Amino acid sequence: MGQGLSDRDLAHQLGEELKYELAEESDQLPEFLQDFKKSGKFTIQDAPGKDEVHLTRSFGNEKITVSFSISDINEAQESQQMDADLESLEKELQEENPEAAARVRSDLNEYAEDEALDTFPVEIQVAVEKAGSGVLKFDALCESGEILISSVIHYGDAATATADTAEANWKRRGMYVGPQFGQLEEDLQTKFEGYLEERGIDTGLAMFIPLYIEYKEQNEYVSWLKNVKSFVEA
């Protein structure tokens, strides 16, 4: 145990939080994840401790990679905190100022309606790679069960499109990224959407990704508690 006076209390509190989280865990994979794996469309590449997740598959002569980050869950958590803060304010105002409390309730109802239609958006990148032909990369948003494309970019070589290096990032910044997707002719937009849907980038995937982010974030939180507790106790 460290020499600090607060170390023991901190380790104890971390242990209590860890007990609570472990008590809520199940030994079985959640049903949504079992179903996704049974479908066999995509392989999940998810390294513990890493923020990014990759879903990969083959489609004819193409290698397809869907990438996303679990950090997008932070926006959802901020929204939940805002909701809780408004409810707390409403309770405080009930006796002192009923009219103000009613206005807060109205804001809460309006906020809830918006959230029901527009929950937990997740940014994704879809890379469609063909040997010798480069990569077609889509930036998109998973939102309310839909895949909303924002841009389509072609890279002449896979290294420029996918490498996580300073040189590759510099090359990507200097390239033409194509028009805003919404500025394309409507028929062309529809064809691009169909192109992705045929490759499994569809409503099912748009529903799966936010669920998987919540699942992974919970696992990472438990690992974080264990690691920090072990460090404090060392």
Contacts in CASP RR format, 6 or more apart in sequence:
PFRMAT RR
TARGET T0000
AUTHOR 0000-0000-0000
METHOD contacts of the structure
MODEL  1
MGQGLSDRDLAHQLGEELKYELAEESDQLPEFLQDFKKSGKFTIQDAPGK
DEVHLTRSFGNEKITVSFSISDINEAQESQQMDADLESLEKELQEENPEA
AARVRSDLNEYAEDEALDTFPVEIQVAVEKAGSGVLKFDALCESGEILIS
SVIHYGDAATATADTAEANWKRRGMYVGPQFGQLEEDLQTKFEGYLEERG
IDTGLAMFIPLYIEYKEQNEYVSWLKNVKSFVEA
1 7 0 8 1.000
1 8 0 8 1.000
1 11 0 8 1.000
1 232 0 8 1.000
1 233 0 8 1.000
1 234 0 8 1.000
2 232 0 8 1.000
2 233 0 8 1.000
2 234 0 8 1.000
7 232 0 8 1.000
7 233 0 8 1.000
10 232 0 8 1.000
11 229 0 8 1.000
11 232 0 8 1.000
11 233 0 8 1.000
14 225 0 8 1.000
14 228 0 8 1.000
14 229 0 8 1.000
14 232 0 8 1.000
15 225 0 8 1.000
15 229 0 8 1.000
17 225 0 8 1.000
18 222 0 8 1.000
18 225 0 8 1.000
18 226 0 8 1.000
18 229 0 8 1.000
21 218 0 8 1.000
21 221 0 8 1.000
21 222 0 8 1.000
21 225 0 8 1.000
22 222 0 8 1.000
25 222 0 8 1.000
28 34 0 8 1.000
29 37 0 8 1.000
30 211 0 8 1.000
30 215 0 8 1.000
32 208 0 8 1.000
32 211 0 8 1.000
32 212 0 8 1.000
33 211 0 8 1.000
33 212 0 8 1.000
33 215 0 8 1.000
36 42 0 8 1.000
36 44 0 8 1.000
36 208 0 8 1.000
36 212 0 8 1.000
37 44 0 8 1.000
41 57 0 8 1.000
41 200 0 8 1.000
42 55 0 8 1.000
42 56 0 8 1.000
42 57 0 8 1.000
42 66 0 8 1.000
42 200 0 8 1.000
42 205 0 8 1.000
43 55 0 8 1.000
43 56 0 8 1.000
43 57 0 8 1.000
44 53 0 8 1.000
44 54 0 8 1.000
44 55 0 8 1.000
44 212 0 8 1.000
45 53 0 8 1.000
45 54 0 8 1.000
45 55 0 8 1.000
45 56 0 8 1.000
46 53 0 8 1.000
46 54 0 8 1.000
46 216 0 8 1.000
48 219 0 8 1.000
48 220 0 8 1.000
48 223 0 8 1.000
49 220 0 8 1.000
49 223 0 8 1.000
51 69 0 8 1.000
51 70 0 8 1.000
51 71 0 8 1.000
52 67 0 8 1.000
52 68 0 8 1.000
52 69 0 8 1.000
53 67 0 8 1.000
53 68 0 8 1.000
53 69 0 8 1.000
53 70 0 8 1.000
53 212 0 8 1.000
53 213 0 8 1.000
53 216 0 8 1.000
54 65 0 8 1.000
54 66 0 8 1.000
54 67 0 8 1.000
55 65 0 8 1.000
55 66 0 8 1.000
55 67 0 8 1.000
55 205 0 8 1.000
56 63 0 8 1.000
56 64 0 8 1.000
56 65 0 8 1.000
56 66 0 8 1.000
57 64 0 8 1.000
57 199 0 8 1.000
57 200 0 8 1.000
58 64 0 8 1.000
59 128 0 8 1.000
59 199 0 8 1.000
61 130 0 8 1.000
61 131 0 8 1.000
62 128 0 8 1.000
62 129 0 8 1.000
62 130 0 8 1.000
62 199 0 8 1.000
63 128 0 8 1.000
63 129 0 8 1.000
63 130 0 8 1.000
64 126 0 8 1.000
64 127 0 8 1.000
64 128 0 8 1.000
64 129 0 8 1.000
64 199 0 8 1.000
64 201 0 8 1.000
65 126 0 8 1.000
65 127 0 8 1.000
65 129 0 8 1.000
65 162 0 8 1.000
66 124 0 8 1.000
66 125 0 8 1.000
66 126 0 8 1.000
66 201 0 8 1.000
66 205 0 8 1.000
66 209 0 8 1.000
67 124 0 8 1.000
67 125 0 8 1.000
67 126 0 8 1.000
67 127 0 8 1.000
68 122 0 8 1.000
68 123 0 8 1.000
68 124 0 8 1.000
68 125 0 8 1.000
68 142 0 8 1.000
68 209 0 8 1.000
68 213 0 8 1.000
69 123 0 8 1.000
70 213 0 8 1.000
70 216 0 8 1.000
70 217 0 8 1.000
70 220 0 8 1.000
72 120 0 8 1.000
72 121 0 8 1.000
72 122 0 8 1.000
72 123 0 8 1.000
72 213 0 8 1.000
73 120 0 8 1.000
73 213 0 8 1.000
73 214 0 8 1.000
73 217 0 8 1.000
75 120 0 8 1.000
75 121 0 8 1.000
76 119 0 8 1.000
76 120 0 8 1.000
79 115 0 8 1.000
82 111 0 8 1.000
83 108 0 8 1.000
83 111 0 8 1.000
83 112 0 8 1.000
83 115 0 8 1.000
86 104 0 8 1.000
86 107 0 8 1.000
86 108 0 8 1.000
86 111 0 8 1.000
87 108 0 8 1.000
89 104 0 8 1.000
90 101 0 8 1.000
90 104 0 8 1.000
90 105 0 8 1.000
90 108 0 8 1.000
93 100 0 8 1.000
93 101 0 8 1.000
93 104 0 8 1.000
94 101 0 8 1.000
117 144 0 8 1.000
118 143 0 8 1.000
118 144 0 8 1.000
119 144 0 8 1.000
119 210 0 8 1.000
120 210 0 8 1.000
120 213 0 8 1.000
121 141 0 8 1.000
121 142 0 8 1.000
121 143 0 8 1.000
122 141 0 8 1.000
122 142 0 8 1.000
122 143 0 8 1.000
122 209 0 8 1.000
122 210 0 8 1.000
122 213 0 8 1.000
123 139 0 8 1.000
123 140 0 8 1.000
123 141 0 8 1.000
124 139 0 8 1.000
124 140 0 8 1.000
124 141 0 8 1.000
124 142 0 8 1.000
124 147 0 8 1.000
124 209 0 8 1.000
125 137 0 8 1.000
125 138 0 8 1.000
125 139 0 8 1.000
125 140 0 8 1.000
126 137 0 8 1.000
126 138 0 8 1.000
126 140 0 8 1.000
126 196 0 8 1.000
126 201 0 8 1.000
127 135 0 8 1.000
127 136 0 8 1.000
127 137 0 8 1.000
127 138 0 8 1.000
127 161 0 8 1.000
127 162 0 8 1.000
128 135 0 8 1.000
128 136 0 8 1.000
128 137 0 8 1.000
128 138 0 8 1.000
128 199 0 8 1.000
129 135 0 8 1.000
129 158 0 8 1.000
129 161 0 8 1.000
129 162 0 8 1.000
133 156 0 8 1.000
134 154 0 8 1.000
134 155 0 8 1.000
134 156 0 8 1.000
134 157 0 8 1.000
134 158 0 8 1.000
134 161 0 8 1.000
135 154 0 8 1.000
135 155 0 8 1.000
135 156 0 8 1.000
135 157 0 8 1.000
135 158 0 8 1.000
135 161 0 8 1.000
135 162 0 8 1.000
136 152 0 8 1.000
136 153 0 8 1.000
136 154 0 8 1.000
137 152 0 8 1.000
137 153 0 8 1.000
137 154 0 8 1.000
137 155 0 8 1.000
137 161 0 8 1.000
138 149 0 8 1.000
138 151 0 8 1.000
138 152 0 8 1.000
138 153 0 8 1.000
138 192 0 8 1.000
138 196 0 8 1.000
138 201 0 8 1.000
139 149 0 8 1.000
139 150 0 8 1.000
139 151 0 8 1.000
139 153 0 8 1.000
140 147 0 8 1.000
140 148 0 8 1.000
140 149 0 8 1.000
140 150 0 8 1.000
140 196 0 8 1.000
140 201 0 8 1.000
141 147 0 8 1.000
141 148 0 8 1.000
141 150 0 8 1.000
142 148 0 8 1.000
142 205 0 8 1.000
142 206 0 8 1.000
142 209 0 8 1.000
142 210 0 8 1.000
143 206 0 8 1.000
145 203 0 8 1.000
145 204 0 8 1.000
145 206 0 8 1.000
145 207 0 8 1.000
146 203 0 8 1.000
146 206 0 8 1.000
147 193 0 8 1.000
147 196 0 8 1.000
147 197 0 8 1.000
147 201 0 8 1.000
147 202 0 8 1.000
147 203 0 8 1.000
147 205 0 8 1.000
147 206 0 8 1.000
149 181 0 8 1.000
149 189 0 8 1.000
149 192 0 8 1.000
149 193 0 8 1.000
149 196 0 8 1.000
150 180 0 8 1.000
150 181 0 8 1.000
151 177 0 8 1.000
151 178 0 8 1.000
151 180 0 8 1.000
151 181 0 8 1.000
152 178 0 8 1.000
152 181 0 8 1.000
152 192 0 8 1.000
153 175 0 8 1.000
153 177 0 8 1.000
153 178 0 8 1.000
155 161 0 8 1.000
155 172 0 8 1.000
155 175 0 8 1.000
159 168 0 8 1.000
160 168 0 8 1.000
160 171 0 8 1.000
160 172 0 8 1.000
160 175 0 8 1.000
161 172 0 8 1.000
162 168 0 8 1.000
181 189 0 8 1.000
181 192 0 8 1.000
182 189 0 8 1.000
184 192 0 8 1.000
196 202 0 8 1.000
END
